[in-house]
Amino acid sequence: MPDACHCHCPGLAPLPDCKNRDWARRAIALLEGDARRSADTHLVKPAFAGLGDIQIYLKDESTHPTGSLKHRLARSLFLYGICNGRIGEGTTLVEASSGSTAVSEAYFAHLLGLPFIAVMPRSTSPSKIDAIKCFGGHCHFVDHASEVYATAERLAAENGGHYLDQFTYAERATDWRGNNNIADSIFAQMQGEEYPVPDWLVMSAGTGGTSATLGRYIRYRNLPSRLCVVDVENSAFYDAWVSGDRDVTAPGSRVEGIGRPRVEPSFLPGVIDHMIRVPDAASIAAAHVLSDRLFRRVGASTGTNFFGLLWIAANMRREGKAGTLVTLICDSGDRYAATYYNPEWLAANGLDIAPWRRMIEIFLNTGIWSECSP
Ligand SMILES: *Cc1c(COP(=O)(O)O)cnc(C)c1O
């Protein structure tokens, strides 16, 4: 009788040991360690005299080790790639990014000892480029935001690597029903507050992944909260949501991290209750005002979020309603000293933020929303 271990039938090869999974097991342990060494991010509750009975909360994602909400996404994309067998020992990782995601991915690539290439628009903030290089990542620049996708795909193919593709996988790499995703974390932190179920969650869209996670979660948990997505100038999302046409394109946003030239696959309009589009000058003005009030700088996408939140608060006040609103601090404004916090850059881009600043200050102090002032 032939020894089973020495059978020469090609379909009956000897059983492998677990060695070929040693790298993946070690990688998962390293990613778990990174999470274990961090606490959850703060849910801060600033008070503004003009808001009356409307409570507002800001989920501060700027305090992750890599400085933005993209720390969560990068971690999810790495876990997804490893557990799906697409990332292994020595795999070259490539990403298309406006910067923040690439910073977080460079950090995780460094943690796991993998080569990393970021494909970004030439206009990306110098401090993000420095951070990527500091983690040993390589930066590949393109002239226009719409070129990042094809270039990243090509570089991955040329290097026999893996295109992380945040714009496609953001919505599915995150566990949508919980597992401490950002929605789970916000609602857990709200427990015990005066109004623990927010009336509105407000979020801008880059990949659309965070708004997808928030929108699905409130439906899955059967909560009455609504999701308002705030878009910016020169972005395709708002027009797509209004028209239902996913093929719309746009020139490309000036607000780093949000607003896209195309409707990203991770943008899920079906879970969005309302959308508004905020002028760029208003977003940046709101970032300046919030920075003054928090005694630290926030990024421009946080300004977009904050302006959208205040606009909803103004509507609620007009209707005499009390309630709760939640949005995110997406990243720190220190990354943007040369742009959104630089008067010369603002002037060169034709952005006059002074009238919007005044309007926002008046609203925060008195509750009066003077629609026509800017
Ligand atoms: C990515 C990003 C966003 C938007 O988050 P998504 O989940 O990708 O839609 C907002 N602000 C900043 C700074 C970002 O990097």
The ligand as a Gaussian input file, in Angstrom:
#p B3LYP/6-31G(d) Opt

LIG

0 1
 C      -10.154000      61.846000       4.179000
 C      -10.415000      63.089000       4.880000
 C      -11.732000      63.526000       5.106000
 C      -12.940000      62.754000       4.609000
 O      -13.058000      61.428000       5.095000
 P      -13.578000      60.226000       4.185000
 O      -13.900000      59.153000       5.123000
 O      -12.429000      59.837000       3.274000
 O      -14.730000      60.691000       3.378000
 C      -11.890000      64.722000       5.773000
 N      -10.828000      65.450000       6.181000
 C       -9.552000      65.058000       5.991000
 C       -8.415000      65.906000       6.472000
 C       -9.301000      63.861000       5.339000
 O       -8.038000      63.460000       5.147000

